[in-house]
């Protein structure tokens, strides 16, 4: 991926996907009126004999969701009918389909309720347990403390702090974000 800190450059999202990197945006980039399985495979549909392999895509989408501990009986259900946590699982399933080893998640719990936030944090823990690397971009210090093994804080585009998350609580972390200094 990179050589001793040399920056990686990609010409397109496809190049990043080929390198095993996926991004889950704050708005999730889902098509709300499309079925779950269609969202998981959007832009990279499976074919068989030149035709869409809908059966395999439905089955595979259900399998990706199950890996995350989310079971939805009807993969034809439109994404707009899902909870926020379930929608997040659909977006993560797309990253799993891409076989991503590094997943960047931008504010994954923004605008979610307590129950849905807990579900998303559990999804992150499952991904970590599966050996995936997660970069969590978040302003919610409690979420960061709940799942992070390392924290990096940037000030004016430069890394000010990079340390283990062990021993941090949301208040210490917020103080570090505000001051740019390690709370120790």
Order of alpha helices (4+ residues) and beta strands (2+ residues): alpha-beta-alpha-beta-beta-alpha-alpha-beta-alpha-beta-alpha-beta-beta-alpha
